[in-house]
Amino acid sequence: MNDSLSQGLISTGNYLDRLGIAHAGANRTTDEQDSFPILTCKGIKVAILSYTFSNNGVELETEFEGGLNHVRFNALQDHDYDPSLIHRHIAMAKKKGADLIICCNHWGAEFEYYPLPLIVKRAHDLIDAGVDIIVGHHPMVINPTDIYEAKDGRKGLILYSLGAITGFALPRAVESMALIANINVETGMDTNGTKKVLVTGCTLIPTYFYLMSGELHKEHRILPLLAEAEKIRKGNPSSYLSKKAIRKILFLEQLFQKHFYQKVFNYI
């Protein structure tokens, strides 16, 4: 977001506002850092928080230091990791009546299949602090997904990395694989008559990004990886797939089963 400095960040925020698209994590003013969106869906109020460990090598201008929600997730030592901004936003979200808190974290190590131990620990700490769902990104490849039981008994869902769903500039096959998560949330009352909103399950859809180049255009398709692999094995691949793409899909299916498949989740 800071690649074009503050004016690029401000103009992007203004454009999203004109389109009616909620956004979080990048701030046009210092005050906006605490004005994260809380969306209502089917009677459930959902707070969306967002943070990044990196400015992509482009430092914020001196007078614009609050332009990004910067948290050093990847710090090697705990004394260099300060999640106080997230904790402040969790408290604010609860005070504003949020039933569910989603935290979007730009963290981890690029092209690594598994999250760093320090990232796992900090994810668990954020669930204990009140976050319900963590959506991670930056590794560029998918990582396993975690269900962590918080100290208060809630089950938090941690998607350490969803991969790059349209990684057309990434050369390796694994970089064309991503995840879509369908998350189940249920609401009801506890024995004290207090409203409860809980994460009760998650279905994951591994995807394959297929880019076809024609003479006049390029066509992008996001395909359900496992379903497409099954069609290929039955001798009925999608007609637009090249032989190279068919081989890549079958390879990715094997790679997914080897490194990312988890019995606790349903897959489509």
Secondary structure, DSSP 8 states (H G I E B T S, - for coil): --TTHHHHHHHHHHHHHHHT----SB-SSSGGGG---EEEETTEEEEEEEEES--TT----GGGTTSB-B--TT-SSGGG---HHHHHHHHHHHHTT-SEEEEEEE-S-TT-SS--HHHHHHHHHHHHHT--EEEEESSSSB--EEEEE-TTS-EEEEES-BB-TT-TT--SGGGGEEEEEEEEEEEEE-TTS-EEEEEEEEEEEEEEEEEEE-SS-EEEEEEEHHHHHHHHHTT---TT--HHHHHHHHHHHHHHHHHT--TTSEE-
